[in-house]
Amino acid sequence: MKLGISRIGSGVDGASEVMRSAQRCGFSGVQIKTDQLRAWDFSYSNFLQSAGAAAPLSRGGIVFHPGTDYATWPGNTDRVLDFAKSASAEHVCYCFCPKPGGFDQAIQMLHTTGQRFADAGIAFSLHNHTGSIFAELPDLLHAGAALDRAVCGLTFDTAHAHSCGITDLGGAIQTLAHLINNIHLKDVAADGSFCPVGTGMLKLGEAITALKQIGYDQWLIVDEESRTFDTPTACDISIKYLRDLGL
């Protein structure tokens, strides 16, 4: 598995701090978030000036929120794709909540968009987001039956999975193994808020065991969205937890 992190951090300074902290901790990549892309105005040259020596970590990819207005997807995808190619990003994940009843249109848009990334040699995935029509396990299996895996896979987020009633993370990973091409490792506190990995109530070790059993060798991204610690501390906690798990 390739170990990376995605961390909240808005504005140019916040985005730069994520890159520097990830590099210091020894992560192999960063999945850049939507707000961070916008802070750099989707400009690779702006990103280079900001990220400095940590710029190669952009290989970890992008997590992008394209919105539910499909008319905006082509233009949004143009900008993301241009950045991803310049940054040598290996993966792009689209995180969105289609409107109820919009399954067929969502699948069509995922295929069209995914083909553009596939043509550029970049892996593409759908995120299992709370509140989406792609959330619970039956929803994901339904989507998997309709998706062309050659152009669109699944980003499996452990915290969102738990919020949508998937309590056996390891079992779900086994069931969805044919779809998963990206992992967001995220923990949940007792009050339902996101917290640093290893400090919450999720059995993330069982998820890691399942990933090893299915031979998963793509990006394992700590999707660090806790609000308790600053970015350097959150990165430190995350990498220590992964090392404690033998990764």
Contacts in CASP RR format, 6 or more apart in sequence:
PFRMAT RR
TARGET T0000
AUTHOR 0000-0000-0000
METHOD contacts of the structure
MODEL  1
MKLGISRIGSGVDGASEVMRSAQRCGFSGVQIKTDQLRAWDFSYSNFLQS
AGAAAPLSRGGIVFHPGTDYATWPGNTDRVLDFAKSASAEHVCYCFCPKP
GGFDQAIQMLHTTGQRFADAGIAFSLHNHTGSIFAELPDLLHAGAALDRA
VCGLTFDTAHAHSCGITDLGGAIQTLAHLINNIHLKDVAADGSFCPVGTG
MLKLGEAITALKQIGYDQWLIVDEESRTFDTPTACDISIKYLRDLGL
1 211 0 8 1.000
1 216 0 8 1.000
1 217 0 8 1.000
1 218 0 8 1.000
1 219 0 8 1.000
1 220 0 8 1.000
1 247 0 8 1.000
2 28 0 8 1.000
2 29 0 8 1.000
2 60 0 8 1.000
2 217 0 8 1.000
2 218 0 8 1.000
2 219 0 8 1.000
2 220 0 8 1.000
3 27 0 8 1.000
3 28 0 8 1.000
3 29 0 8 1.000
3 219 0 8 1.000
3 220 0 8 1.000
3 222 0 8 1.000
3 239 0 8 1.000
3 242 0 8 1.000
3 247 0 8 1.000
4 22 0 8 1.000
4 27 0 8 1.000
4 28 0 8 1.000
4 29 0 8 1.000
4 30 0 8 1.000
4 31 0 8 1.000
4 57 0 8 1.000
4 60 0 8 1.000
4 219 0 8 1.000
4 220 0 8 1.000
4 221 0 8 1.000
4 222 0 8 1.000
5 18 0 8 1.000
5 22 0 8 1.000
5 25 0 8 1.000
5 27 0 8 1.000
5 29 0 8 1.000
5 30 0 8 1.000
5 31 0 8 1.000
5 221 0 8 1.000
5 222 0 8 1.000
5 223 0 8 1.000
5 224 0 8 1.000
5 235 0 8 1.000
5 238 0 8 1.000
6 30 0 8 1.000
6 31 0 8 1.000
6 32 0 8 1.000
6 33 0 8 1.000
6 63 0 8 1.000
6 184 0 8 1.000
6 221 0 8 1.000
6 222 0 8 1.000
6 223 0 8 1.000
6 224 0 8 1.000
7 18 0 8 1.000
7 21 0 8 1.000
7 22 0 8 1.000
7 30 0 8 1.000
7 33 0 8 1.000
7 224 0 8 1.000
7 225 0 8 1.000
7 231 0 8 1.000
7 234 0 8 1.000
7 235 0 8 1.000
8 33 0 8 1.000
8 35 0 8 1.000
8 224 0 8 1.000
8 225 0 8 1.000
8 227 0 8 1.000
9 15 0 8 1.000
9 17 0 8 1.000
9 18 0 8 1.000
9 33 0 8 1.000
9 35 0 8 1.000
9 36 0 8 1.000
9 231 0 8 1.000
10 35 0 8 1.000
10 36 0 8 1.000
10 39 0 8 1.000
11 35 0 8 1.000
11 36 0 8 1.000
11 39 0 8 1.000
12 39 0 8 1.000
12 40 0 8 1.000
12 46 0 8 1.000
12 50 0 8 1.000
14 36 0 8 1.000
14 39 0 8 1.000
14 231 0 8 1.000
15 32 0 8 1.000
15 35 0 8 1.000
15 36 0 8 1.000
15 39 0 8 1.000
15 40 0 8 1.000
15 50 0 8 1.000
16 50 0 8 1.000
16 51 0 8 1.000
17 231 0 8 1.000
17 232 0 8 1.000
18 30 0 8 1.000
18 36 0 8 1.000
18 231 0 8 1.000
19 30 0 8 1.000
19 50 0 8 1.000
19 51 0 8 1.000
19 52 0 8 1.000
19 54 0 8 1.000
19 55 0 8 1.000
19 57 0 8 1.000
20 51 0 8 1.000
20 54 0 8 1.000
21 231 0 8 1.000
21 232 0 8 1.000
21 234 0 8 1.000
21 235 0 8 1.000
22 29 0 8 1.000
22 30 0 8 1.000
22 54 0 8 1.000
22 57 0 8 1.000
22 235 0 8 1.000
23 53 0 8 1.000
23 54 0 8 1.000
23 57 0 8 1.000
24 232 0 8 1.000
24 235 0 8 1.000
25 235 0 8 1.000
25 236 0 8 1.000
25 238 0 8 1.000
25 239 0 8 1.000
26 239 0 8 1.000
27 57 0 8 1.000
27 235 0 8 1.000
27 239 0 8 1.000
28 57 0 8 1.000
28 59 0 8 1.000
28 60 0 8 1.000
29 57 0 8 1.000
29 58 0 8 1.000
29 59 0 8 1.000
29 60 0 8 1.000
29 61 0 8 1.000
29 219 0 8 1.000
30 54 0 8 1.000
30 57 0 8 1.000
30 58 0 8 1.000
30 60 0 8 1.000
30 61 0 8 1.000
31 60 0 8 1.000
31 61 0 8 1.000
31 62 0 8 1.000
31 63 0 8 1.000
31 91 0 8 1.000
31 93 0 8 1.000
31 219 0 8 1.000
31 221 0 8 1.000
31 223 0 8 1.000
32 58 0 8 1.000
32 61 0 8 1.000
32 62 0 8 1.000
32 63 0 8 1.000
32 87 0 8 1.000
32 89 0 8 1.000
33 62 0 8 1.000
33 63 0 8 1.000
34 63 0 8 1.000
34 64 0 8 1.000
34 65 0 8 1.000
37 62 0 8 1.000
37 64 0 8 1.000
37 79 0 8 1.000
37 80 0 8 1.000
37 83 0 8 1.000
39 50 0 8 1.000
40 46 0 8 1.000
40 47 0 8 1.000
40 50 0 8 1.000
42 79 0 8 1.000
42 80 0 8 1.000
42 82 0 8 1.000
42 83 0 8 1.000
43 83 0 8 1.000
44 82 0 8 1.000
44 83 0 8 1.000
44 86 0 8 1.000
44 87 0 8 1.000
47 55 0 8 1.000
47 58 0 8 1.000
47 83 0 8 1.000
47 87 0 8 1.000
48 55 0 8 1.000
51 57 0 8 1.000
51 58 0 8 1.000
55 87 0 8 1.000
56 88 0 8 1.000
58 87 0 8 1.000
58 88 0 8 1.000
58 89 0 8 1.000
59 87 0 8 1.000
59 88 0 8 1.000
59 89 0 8 1.000
59 90 0 8 1.000
60 89 0 8 1.000
60 90 0 8 1.000
60 91 0 8 1.000
60 219 0 8 1.000
60 221 0 8 1.000
61 84 0 8 1.000
61 87 0 8 1.000
61 89 0 8 1.000
61 90 0 8 1.000
61 91 0 8 1.000
61 92 0 8 1.000
61 93 0 8 1.000
61 219 0 8 1.000
62 80 0 8 1.000
62 83 0 8 1.000
62 84 0 8 1.000
62 89 0 8 1.000
62 91 0 8 1.000
62 92 0 8 1.000
62 93 0 8 1.000
63 93 0 8 1.000
63 95 0 8 1.000
63 127 0 8 1.000
63 155 0 8 1.000
63 223 0 8 1.000
64 76 0 8 1.000
64 80 0 8 1.000
64 92 0 8 1.000
64 93 0 8 1.000
64 94 0 8 1.000
64 95 0 8 1.000
65 94 0 8 1.000
65 95 0 8 1.000
65 96 0 8 1.000
66 72 0 8 1.000
66 73 0 8 1.000
66 76 0 8 1.000
66 77 0 8 1.000
66 94 0 8 1.000
66 96 0 8 1.000
66 113 0 8 1.000
67 73 0 8 1.000
67 76 0 8 1.000
67 96 0 8 1.000
68 96 0 8 1.000
68 97 0 8 1.000
68 98 0 8 1.000
68 99 0 8 1.000
70 105 0 8 1.000
70 109 0 8 1.000
73 109 0 8 1.000
73 113 0 8 1.000
77 113 0 8 1.000
77 116 0 8 1.000
80 92 0 8 1.000
81 92 0 8 1.000
81 116 0 8 1.000
81 117 0 8 1.000
81 120 0 8 1.000
81 122 0 8 1.000
83 89 0 8 1.000
84 92 0 8 1.000
84 117 0 8 1.000
84 120 0 8 1.000
84 122 0 8 1.000
85 120 0 8 1.000
85 122 0 8 1.000
89 122 0 8 1.000
90 122 0 8 1.000
90 123 0 8 1.000
90 219 0 8 1.000
91 122 0 8 1.000
91 123 0 8 1.000
91 124 0 8 1.000
91 125 0 8 1.000
91 181 0 8 1.000
91 182 0 8 1.000
91 218 0 8 1.000
91 219 0 8 1.000
92 117 0 8 1.000
92 122 0 8 1.000
92 123 0 8 1.000
92 124 0 8 1.000
92 125 0 8 1.000
93 124 0 8 1.000
93 125 0 8 1.000
93 126 0 8 1.000
93 127 0 8 1.000
93 155 0 8 1.000
93 182 0 8 1.000
94 110 0 8 1.000
94 113 0 8 1.000
94 124 0 8 1.000
94 125 0 8 1.000
94 126 0 8 1.000
94 127 0 8 1.000
95 127 0 8 1.000
95 129 0 8 1.000
95 155 0 8 1.000
96 127 0 8 1.000
96 129 0 8 1.000
96 132 0 8 1.000
97 129 0 8 1.000
97 131 0 8 1.000
97 132 0 8 1.000
97 133 0 8 1.000
98 105 0 8 1.000
98 106 0 8 1.000
98 132 0 8 1.000
98 133 0 8 1.000
98 134 0 8 1.000
99 133 0 8 1.000
100 133 0 8 1.000
101 133 0 8 1.000
102 133 0 8 1.000
103 133 0 8 1.000
103 142 0 8 1.000
103 143 0 8 1.000
103 146 0 8 1.000
106 133 0 8 1.000
106 134 0 8 1.000
107 143 0 8 1.000
107 146 0 8 1.000
107 147 0 8 1.000
110 126 0 8 1.000
110 147 0 8 1.000
110 151 0 8 1.000
110 152 0 8 1.000
111 147 0 8 1.000
111 148 0 8 1.000
111 151 0 8 1.000
111 152 0 8 1.000
113 124 0 8 1.000
113 152 0 8 1.000
114 124 0 8 1.000
114 151 0 8 1.000
114 152 0 8 1.000
115 151 0 8 1.000
117 123 0 8 1.000
117 124 0 8 1.000
117 151 0 8 1.000
118 124 0 8 1.000
118 150 0 8 1.000
118 151 0 8 1.000
123 153 0 8 1.000
123 181 0 8 1.000
123 182 0 8 1.000
123 218 0 8 1.000
124 151 0 8 1.000
124 152 0 8 1.000
124 153 0 8 1.000
125 152 0 8 1.000
125 153 0 8 1.000
125 154 0 8 1.000
125 155 0 8 1.000
125 181 0 8 1.000
125 182 0 8 1.000
126 134 0 8 1.000
126 143 0 8 1.000
126 147 0 8 1.000
126 152 0 8 1.000
126 153 0 8 1.000
126 154 0 8 1.000
126 155 0 8 1.000
127 134 0 8 1.000
127 155 0 8 1.000
127 157 0 8 1.000
127 160 0 8 1.000
127 184 0 8 1.000
128 134 0 8 1.000
128 135 0 8 1.000
128 140 0 8 1.000
128 154 0 8 1.000
128 155 0 8 1.000
128 156 0 8 1.000
128 157 0 8 1.000
128 160 0 8 1.000
128 161 0 8 1.000
128 164 0 8 1.000
129 135 0 8 1.000
129 157 0 8 1.000
129 160 0 8 1.000
130 160 0 8 1.000
130 163 0 8 1.000
130 164 0 8 1.000
131 164 0 8 1.000
132 139 0 8 1.000
133 139 0 8 1.000
134 140 0 8 1.000
134 143 0 8 1.000
135 160 0 8 1.000
135 164 0 8 1.000
136 164 0 8 1.000
136 165 0 8 1.000
136 166 0 8 1.000
137 164 0 8 1.000
137 165 0 8 1.000
137 166 0 8 1.000
137 172 0 8 1.000
137 175 0 8 1.000
137 176 0 8 1.000
140 154 0 8 1.000
140 176 0 8 1.000
140 179 0 8 1.000
141 175 0 8 1.000
141 176 0 8 1.000
143 154 0 8 1.000
144 153 0 8 1.000
144 154 0 8 1.000
144 179 0 8 1.000
147 153 0 8 1.000
147 179 0 8 1.000
149 178 0 8 1.000
149 179 0 8 1.000
153 179 0 8 1.000
153 180 0 8 1.000
153 181 0 8 1.000
153 182 0 8 1.000
154 176 0 8 1.000
154 179 0 8 1.000
154 180 0 8 1.000
154 181 0 8 1.000
154 182 0 8 1.000
155 180 0 8 1.000
155 181 0 8 1.000
155 182 0 8 1.000
155 183 0 8 1.000
155 184 0 8 1.000
156 172 0 8 1.000
156 173 0 8 1.000
156 176 0 8 1.000
156 180 0 8 1.000
156 182 0 8 1.000
156 183 0 8 1.000
156 184 0 8 1.000
157 183 0 8 1.000
157 184 0 8 1.000
157 186 0 8 1.000
157 223 0 8 1.000
158 169 0 8 1.000
158 183 0 8 1.000
158 184 0 8 1.000
158 185 0 8 1.000
158 186 0 8 1.000
158 187 0 8 1.000
158 202 0 8 1.000
158 204 0 8 1.000
158 207 0 8 1.000
159 184 0 8 1.000
159 186 0 8 1.000
159 187 0 8 1.000
159 188 0 8 1.000
159 194 0 8 1.000
159 202 0 8 1.000
159 223 0 8 1.000
160 184 0 8 1.000
160 186 0 8 1.000
161 169 0 8 1.000
161 172 0 8 1.000
162 169 0 8 1.000
162 188 0 8 1.000
162 202 0 8 1.000
163 188 0 8 1.000
163 192 0 8 1.000
166 172 0 8 1.000
168 206 0 8 1.000
169 202 0 8 1.000
169 203 0 8 1.000
169 204 0 8 1.000
169 206 0 8 1.000
169 207 0 8 1.000
169 210 0 8 1.000
170 206 0 8 1.000
170 207 0 8 1.000
170 209 0 8 1.000
170 210 0 8 1.000
171 210 0 8 1.000
173 180 0 8 1.000
173 207 0 8 1.000
173 210 0 8 1.000
173 211 0 8 1.000
173 214 0 8 1.000
173 216 0 8 1.000
174 210 0 8 1.000
174 213 0 8 1.000
174 214 0 8 1.000
177 214 0 8 1.000
177 216 0 8 1.000
180 214 0 8 1.000
180 216 0 8 1.000
180 218 0 8 1.000
181 218 0 8 1.000
182 218 0 8 1.000
182 219 0 8 1.000
182 221 0 8 1.000
183 207 0 8 1.000
183 211 0 8 1.000
183 216 0 8 1.000
183 218 0 8 1.000
183 219 0 8 1.000
183 220 0 8 1.000
183 221 0 8 1.000
184 221 0 8 1.000
184 222 0 8 1.000
184 223 0 8 1.000
185 197 0 8 1.000
185 204 0 8 1.000
185 207 0 8 1.000
185 208 0 8 1.000
185 220 0 8 1.000
185 221 0 8 1.000
185 222 0 8 1.000
185 223 0 8 1.000
186 194 0 8 1.000
186 197 0 8 1.000
186 202 0 8 1.000
186 222 0 8 1.000
186 223 0 8 1.000
186 224 0 8 1.000
186 225 0 8 1.000
187 194 0 8 1.000
187 195 0 8 1.000
187 196 0 8 1.000
187 197 0 8 1.000
187 198 0 8 1.000
187 199 0 8 1.000
187 200 0 8 1.000
187 201 0 8 1.000
187 202 0 8 1.000
187 204 0 8 1.000
188 194 0 8 1.000
188 195 0 8 1.000
188 200 0 8 1.000
188 201 0 8 1.000
188 202 0 8 1.000
189 195 0 8 1.000
189 199 0 8 1.000
189 200 0 8 1.000
189 201 0 8 1.000
190 200 0 8 1.000
190 201 0 8 1.000
193 226 0 8 1.000
193 227 0 8 1.000
194 225 0 8 1.000
194 226 0 8 1.000
194 227 0 8 1.000
195 226 0 8 1.000
195 228 0 8 1.000
196 224 0 8 1.000
196 226 0 8 1.000
196 228 0 8 1.000
196 229 0 8 1.000
196 234 0 8 1.000
196 237 0 8 1.000
196 238 0 8 1.000
196 241 0 8 1.000
197 204 0 8 1.000
197 222 0 8 1.000
197 224 0 8 1.000
197 237 0 8 1.000
197 238 0 8 1.000
197 241 0 8 1.000
197 242 0 8 1.000
198 204 0 8 1.000
198 237 0 8 1.000
198 241 0 8 1.000
199 237 0 8 1.000
204 245 0 8 1.000
205 245 0 8 1.000
208 245 0 8 1.000
208 247 0 8 1.000
211 220 0 8 1.000
220 242 0 8 1.000
220 247 0 8 1.000
222 238 0 8 1.000
222 241 0 8 1.000
222 242 0 8 1.000
224 234 0 8 1.000
224 235 0 8 1.000
224 238 0 8 1.000
226 234 0 8 1.000
229 237 0 8 1.000
END
